[in-house]
Every structure is written in structure tokens, then in C-alpha cells.
């Protein structure tokens, strides 16, 4: 199961950059007993997020799925806004960030980390 981006994922992320701010969608499934490690990661990542100009917009537990196939539910959903894709990449490349990133990897069974682009009618546009 995918948890961390690989080199080709990052290349595509850079190549498809439309410019401007980006809201990253995070969907996560915890390993058994992984929630505590993810909470430690969430606390440790905050200074890096703020330094990058990021802003947490929403974080919450997954709940009842009204429309989903079996296995498509998520343990948690997070939305984080960054001033640019470059700001996000600079954050995750920071050697100090790299020292804590293992907490995320160790916590997760599966994840989706997806850049979003606002629609013209969106308040973010």
C-alpha cells in the first residue's frame, strides 16, 4: 500500500504545477496502534508547516461512509493549504523534517496525498 511519494510522483507533482497556492488532501489509514505515532507526527510537523507558510484547514476522523465500496473508508481526513507546491516540497526536503517523517510512515497502512486545484467558483480561487 502506498504511504510515501516516490521520485516519479514528485516529478509529476512539479511538472503539473499550475502555480499559486495548493490545498493538499490527506486521506490516511492507520496501522494497528498507529494513531499515537501519527499524533506525534502531527505535533512535530506543525513548526515545519508554519515555517513553509502552510495552514491546516481541517483535520478529522473518518466516519460513516454514505457512498463507498468496501475498503474505501479512511481513518482520518486532513486538508492543508500551502502557498505553493514549491513551499510544500521545500518543507519535506528539510533535513530537520526528514528526522520526524518516519513517525508518519510508521503510523500509516495506506495514504492518499493529493494536490487539489480550486474551481473558479471556489472561495479559494
PEQUIUR-V222685 format. One record per residue. N is the residue number from 0. PSI is psi in degrees with one decimal (999 if undefined). OMEGA is omega in radians with two decimals (none if undefined). BURIAL is I if it has 24 or more other ideal C-beta (glycine too) atoms within 12 Angstrom, else O. Layout:
BEGIN
[[N	PSI	OMEGA	BURIAL] [N	PSI	OMEGA	BURIAL]]
END
This chain:
BEGIN
[[0	143.1	-3.12	O] [1	136.9	3.08	O] [2	-45.8	-3.10	I] [3	147.8	3.11	O] [4	148.7	3.05	I] [5	180.0	-3.06	O] [6	-44.0	-3.13	O] [7	-32.1	3.06	O] [8	-44.1	-3.12	O] [9	-40.6	3.09	O] [10	-46.0	3.13	O] [11	-40.0	3.11	O] [12	-41.7	3.13	I] [13	-45.9	-3.09	O] [14	-33.0	-3.09	O] [15	14.1	-3.10	O] [16	115.2	3.09	O] [17	-2.7	-3.09	O] [18	159.4	3.11	O] [19	-174.8	-3.12	O] [20	158.4	3.10	I] [21	137.0	3.00	I] [22	122.5	-3.14	I] [23	125.0	3.05	I] [24	126.1	3.09	O] [25	118.1	3.00	I] [26	127.4	-3.06	I] [27	144.1	2.97	I] [28	125.6	-3.10	I] [29	147.0	2.90	I] [30	163.9	3.05	O] [31	128.9	-3.09	O] [32	20.3	-3.13	O] [33	-16.0	-3.08	I] [34	-41.1	-3.11	O] [35	-40.9	3.11	O] [36	-38.2	3.13	I] [37	-38.4	3.09	I] [38	-37.7	3.07	O] [39	-41.4	3.08	O] [40	-46.6	-3.12	I] [41	-40.2	3.10	I] [42	-42.5	-3.09	O] [43	-29.1	-3.07	O] [44	-19.7	-3.03	I] [45	-46.3	3.11	O] [46	-36.1	3.12	O] [47	-40.3	3.12	I] [48	-48.0	-3.13	I] [49	-39.6	3.10	O] [50	-34.6	3.14	O] [51	-3.5	-3.09	I] [52	13.3	-3.14	O] [53	159.7	-3.13	I] [54	116.9	3.04	O] [55	128.4	3.13	O] [56	-33.6	-3.11	O] [57	141.3	2.98	O] [58	129.0	-3.14	I] [59	164.2	3.10	O] [60	144.1	3.00	O] [61	149.2	-3.12	O] [62	-152.0	-3.09	O] [63	125.0	3.07	O] [64	121.4	3.09	O] [65	-37.0	3.13	O] [66	106.5	3.09	O] [67	142.7	3.02	O] [68	160.6	3.07	O] [69	134.4	3.13	O] [70	1.2	-3.13	O] [71	3.7	3.10	O] [72	157.6	-3.08	O] [73	149.4	3.13	I] [74	-34.2	-3.13	I] [75	153.6	3.12	I] [76	132.8	3.11	I] [77	143.8	3.03	I] [78	126.3	-3.12	I] [79	128.3	-3.14	I] [80	133.3	3.06	I] [81	151.8	3.14	I] [82	-22.3	3.12	I] [83	165.4	3.04	I] [84	-35.8	3.12	I] [85	-38.9	3.12	O] [86	-40.9	3.09	I] [87	-47.8	-3.12	I] [88	-37.2	3.09	I] [89	-39.8	3.12	O] [90	-50.4	-3.05	I] [91	-17.4	3.09	I] [92	-12.5	-3.13	O] [93	126.1	-3.14	O] [94	-34.2	3.10	O] [95	-39.3	3.06	O] [96	-41.8	-3.13	I] [97	-29.4	-3.14	O] [98	-21.8	3.14	O] [99	-13.1	-3.03	I] [100	-23.5	3.11	I] [101	-28.6	3.14	O] [102	-40.2	3.10	I] [103	-50.7	-3.10	I] [104	-44.6	-3.13	O] [105	-26.2	-3.07	O] [106	-25.3	-2.90	I] [107	139.5	3.00	I] [108	-36.5	-3.09	I] [109	150.4	-3.14	I] [110	155.5	2.91	I] [111	127.9	3.06	I] [112	103.8	-2.98	I] [113	127.4	3.03	O] [114	144.2	3.08	I] [115	155.1	3.09	I] [116	124.2	-3.06	O] [117	145.4	3.02	O] [118	160.7	3.12	O] [119	-28.9	-3.12	O] [120	1.5	-3.11	O] [121	145.5	3.05	O] [122	-23.2	3.14	O] [123	-17.1	-3.05	O] [124	999	none	O]]
END
